[in-house]
Amino acid sequence: MQPAKIVQQGVLAFLCGLAINVAAAEVVVVVSAKSRITALGADQVANIFLGKTLTYPGGAEAVPLDQPEGAAVRQEFYTKVTHKSSALLKAHWSKLLFTGRGQPPRELTNGDAMKKIIADNPAFIGYMNKSEIDDSVRVVLVP
């Protein structure tokens, strides 16, 4: 192979990797702009979304909302925040459902639906693409 061709392939691979990382950096965790919550740690968010806690720090109710199964933002969120793949997540919820110790988060149709519901209720917490954010919601975590 010619050296110029090797360099071109290396640059192309680097740019593809960079594009993937830029796209993967778009998920943010949000609450209502009316909420008293201003920031959360990744562990706190993971515990809420995995059903390990039902409250925010301070004791207010926390109700997680999910994007549709198969959505790229959902996969990115769970990979970055809970460190669980789709298969591990299904196994986690199957176990909790079977033992009666929890219910998975309510699934919404898209980021717009999530934003609309979260904006109206300070108990709700969700995640969406950064590009969907407006004044009705507050970013509390950028994983």
N, C-alpha and C positions, 0 to 999 in steps of 0.2 A: 504494500500500500504506500502511496506517496505521502511524504511528510505534510504537505499542505492539506491533504484529505484528512489525515489524522487530526490535525489542528482544527479543521472545520467541524469534524465530528465531536471533538472535545468541547468546542465552543457551543455547539448545538445542544449537547447533553447538559452543559452547565446552564444554558438559558432555559431549557425545559424544566430543569430542577428548580431554578429560580421562579419560574412561572407557577409551578406547583406550590412552592412555599408562599408566594404572594397570595394565591387563591386560598390557600389553607389558613391564612392569617385573618380572614374576614369574619369569622364567627365572634359574636359578643353575647354576653349574658345580660339580660335586662329585667328591670322591675318597673312598675308604674312611676311616673314622675311625681305622683302623690305620695309615694312610699317614703318612710323615714330611713330606709336602707340606702346607704350611699356607696358602700363597697363590700364585697365578699371575697373570701379566699377560695381558691379552687377546691380545697377539701370541704369547705362549707357547702359549696354548690353541689359537689359530687354527693355528699350525704343527703341533701335534699332530693336530688334526682334519683338516687338509689333507694329511697324510702327509709333511710337510716335515721332521719330526723324530720319532724313535721313543722318545725319552727325556725324562724330567723334568730340570730343572736338578739337577745332581749326578750324573747318569748312570743313575738307575734307569729301568727299562722303563716306558713309558707306552702304554697300550692304550685307544684311544678307543672309546666305544660310542654308537650313535645311537638316537634315538627313531624311530618309524615314519615313513616318507615320507608327507607330507601332514599330519602333526600340527602344530598351531599352535605348540607349544613348539619344535619342530625349526626351523620357518621363522624364528621369533623369534631363536633361538640363532645360526643361520648368518648372519642379517642383521646382528645386533648384533656378533658376534665376528669373523666372517670377511669381512663386507661383501659376501657373495655371495648372489645369488638362487638359487632351485632350479635354474633353467636353467644358470646359470654353474657351479654345483656339479656338475651332471651332466656338463657339458663338461670340467671339471677332472678328474673321476674317469675319464671315458672316455679322456682323453689318457694318464693314468698307467697305466690298465689296458692300453691298446694298446701302450705302450712297455715294459710289464713293470716299472714303477718303483713300484708301490704297489697297495694294496687299500683300498677304502673301509671305514670303520668298520663293525663288526658291528651290525646293526639288531635292536633288541629290540622287544617288543610294546607296552610302556608304561613309565611312570615307576616303577611298583612293581617290575617285573621288573628294571629298570636298578638301582634302589636295592639290591635283594637281591643281585645279582651284584657290584656295586661294593663293598658292605659286606664281602664275603668275600675280596676280592683287592686289595691296595694298588696293583697295577699299573694297574687300570682307572680311567678318568676318563669322566664323562658329564655330562649336564645334565638338569634337570627343573624342574617348577614348584616354586617356593619352598614352597608349601603341602604338598608331599610329603616334606619334609625331616624326618628324625628323628636320633637319636643315633648311628645306624649309619654315617652319612656326614658328611663335613665340606665345607662350602662354601669353595671356594678362589677363586671369582670371581663377582661380581655385575656382569654387563655393563651 
